[in-house]
Amino acid sequence: GNEGHGLHESLKAVCDWFVYIPHYSQGTASLNVCSAAAIVLHEYARWRCGAEAAREGEKFVVEKPPTPLEVYKATDPNVLQQARDAKEADRQARADAADALDTSWLDAAAEGDEE
């Protein structure tokens, strides 16, 4: 919300619920959205009992994400074929819809330009 006045009543009216983040000093009256989000996400992770990411010393271990080719090679061939089939069906549906359009007005407009 706004630091001085909080959320406007019209915004409060469309909210399903609110989150309260307690303050333990008089040093500030509000938190910026990034700080508030970090606190809420941390508390959510604790609530759901998520396992902490692995660390080596003081650093978190970050796995190298797979390349698109590695993802492609690891994907079940049936899934790939289903994706190809869906893409082709979508392309065909769009082509059929384009063929069904009444474009006679374009022809009439073109004939008017020629005169």
Secondary structure, 3 states (H helix, E strand, C coil): CECCCECCHHHHHCCCCCCCCCCCCCCCCCCCHHHHHHHHHHHHHHHCCCCCCCEECCEECCCCCCCHHHHHHHCCHHHHHHHHHHHHHHHHHHHHHHHHCCCHHHHHHHHHHHC
